[in-house]
């Protein structure tokens, strides 16, 4: 599957409606973004079970601000609607492959349990 452009108004539902979503926040003028783009596109073709989205931070400034983007490119990864990864910088292909493997192998029941325990500890 090729990458999908996501707009502000559909971002939340896009994240909640798909099991695994990688989101590349980028801009056309950004050199590292242009360097990362073919790596990201190749991964989108190799892993059709994962949704690879792109958000143009120039066109979607309100979304970029809302999710706290301060540097581009930034890669965010969501699984089951939970943010698992949020890191600026262009990744080399081997690093992206490693992250894809880790996200795919993650025990989401354990993640949800850890979130619940952390939430209970901060409220109690």
N, C-alpha and C positions, 0 to 999 in steps of 0.2 A: 504494500500500500504506500502510496506517495504521501508526502506531508500535506497537512490540512491547515489552511489559514483560519484562525479563530478571531472573532471580533468580541469586543467587550460584553455586548448584550447576551452572547451565547456561552461565555466562558464557564460560568458556574454549572450550567446544565451539561455542558460538554464534559466537564470533569466528573460529574456525578453519573452520567449516562454511559461511561466507558470504564472498563475494569482497570486498564493500565494506560496512562497518558503521560507522554513526555512532551514538555512544552519548551520550545526554544524562543526566548525573547531576543529580538535582533533589530537591526536597522540597516538600511541600504548603504549608508555612508561608513559603516563600521568595518574596518579591515579584518579584525579577528572573527567577526560574524560571517564575513564572506569566506574566510578560511574554514570555518566550522561547517558551513552550509552543505558542501558535498559529502562530508563525513556523516552528517545527520540524515541527509537524503538517502545515502547508501544503506544506513541502518534501517530506515523506514521500509526499504524494499526487502531487506533480509528478514525482518521480523514483522510480518503482516498482522500478527495477533496483537501487536502493540499499536496504539494510536500515537502518531508523531505529529504534533501540532506546532505551528509557528505563530508568533504574535509580533507584528511590526510595531515596535515601540513608538515610532513617529506617528503612525496612524491611530494607535490605541494608547495614547498618553494617559488617559484616566485609568485604564486597566493596569498599565505598568506601575503607576503610582499606587493604586489600590493594593497590589501584591508586593510592593516594596522593592521594585527593581531600581537599583542604583548604579549598576554597571552592566554592560552588555558585551558579548552575549551572556545570558544567564539561562541555565537549564534547570527547570523544575520537573519533578517526577511525582505523579500521583498514582496511587493504587487503591482501589475501592474508596476513592474520594479523599484519601489521607495523603497529605504532603509528606513524602519520604526523603526528598532530595531537593536542595535549593543552592546552587553554586554558580557564581559568575566565572567566566573564562572559557575559552575555546578548548575543548577536550580533543586529544588525539584519538584516533579510531580504537586502539587497544583499550584505553581508559573507558570509552563509551561502551565497548563490548563487555568489559568487566562489570560496569554498573548495570547493564541490561541483565546480565546473569544473576547478580545479587538481588535485584528487584524481582525477577521471576522466581527465584528460589525462596524468597522471604515468607516466613510463616505469619500470615496476617492475623491469625487468632492471637498469637503472642504479642504482636504490635498493638492490637486493640486492648489487650489485657494491660500492657504497660502504660498505654495512654490513660486507661481508666484508673490505674493505681496512682499514677502521677497526679491526675486530676483530683482524686480523693485526698491525697496527701497535701496538696496545696489548699484545699478547701477545709481541711480538718485541722 
